[in-house]
Amino acid sequence: MSTWNPRFETGHPNIDAEHQEFFRRLDSVRTAIDAGEGRERIIDMITILQKYTLGHFSREEAHMRRVNCPALVANCTAHQEFAHRLDAWLTLLSTGVEPISLLVDIHREATAWIESHIVNIDCQLRNCRLPDPRPPIA
């Protein structure tokens, strides 16, 4: 299971809180897989994860725009690719009986993606802040 740790912190509390929630949701999916909760339950959980993920991507991209983060374009591209991957996984899971190993592989790939994405792209937010709205003191 994946766990949140300080190397994933972007310095933006709302983004970090959403990332932590993403980890919690991924861990819930893994727990359901390990407990053998069944294909329908896991598909439902991944569908909910997908909706959460798409909302997070939208909020994070808007935040990156506001703070003029140089990683915005790379972030948008990565988000689109992962959204397509989530769609493909749901299609694959919805079309037939899958071995437990496929579910584990999907979970492992999603976890590896989010960890790499946060560290390599989202953490570029550490150096991005909204400009101070107060005029400089002369």
Buried (B, 14 or more C-beta within 10 A) or exposed (E): EBEBEEEBBBEBEEBBEBBBEBBEBBBBBBEBBEEEBEEEBBBEBBBEBBEBBBEBBEEBBEBBEEBEBEBBEBBBEBBEEBBEBBEEBBEEBEEEEBEEEBBEEBBEEBBEBBBEBBEEBBBBBEEBEEEEEEEEEE
